[in-house]
């Protein structure tokens, strides 16, 4: 393994960044890319991340939303 990271390390990072809300303090680009990495790690460990305060974060950041088929569509302004 090239990058030694334990599950405990990942869980601490998720708790720190996501659960404690530090992701929300980030600028738009930092928040977007950090959430991508958080979601990947959560998927690897079969954890569902529920962002109760900002469920629409992807829409806010990218200007796209997913339709019922999971396809991203551009929001009309």
Protein Blocks (a to p, Z undefined) as FASTA:
>chain_A
ZZdcdfklmmmmmmmmmmnopmmmpcfklmmmmmmmmmmmmmmnopacddfklmmlmmmm
nopacdfkopacdddZZ
